Amino acid sequence: MIMASQFKSLRLPLVMLFTIPVSFVGIVLALLAGGQGFSITALMGMLMVVGIAVSNGILLVDAATGATAKVRTRLRRSLQRPGLDWSPSR
């Protein structure tokens, strides 16, 4: 709920939380491919990777939201000025 209030949307926190099961799948596949077992060290590494994946998801969603807001404001400004010349500069 904190993330939903921060991003003013329920969709964006769900996208970020979806990274947790996806990272677990990748970790299990990596451990199986490497022939490693599930030890305490592997579990601590899993916790670190999940934390990094969630942090990365938060940063990506924040950057995408900011870029989308910039595009929307530019579009609104351009629509408010109908006399703007869109021809290439000479």
QUIJO-V33036 format. One record per residue. PHI is phi in whole degrees, -180 to 180 (* if undefined). Layout:
phi
PHI
PHI
This chain:
phi
*
-66
-68
-66
-73
-69
-95
56
-162
-93
-69
-66
-64
-67
-64
-68
-71
-69
-69
-66
-66
-66
-69
-63
-63
-64
-67
-63
-64
-66
-67
-68
-67
-85
72
-97
-98
-90
-111
-62
-64
-66
-67
-66
-65
-62
-63
-66
-65
-64
-62
-67
-65
-68
-62
-64
-63
-64
-65
-66
-66
-65
-66
-67
-66
-65
-66
-65
-65
-62
-64
-64
-69
-64
-65
-63
-63
-70
-76
-78
-110
-70
-84
-69
-85
-99
-74
-64
-71
-103
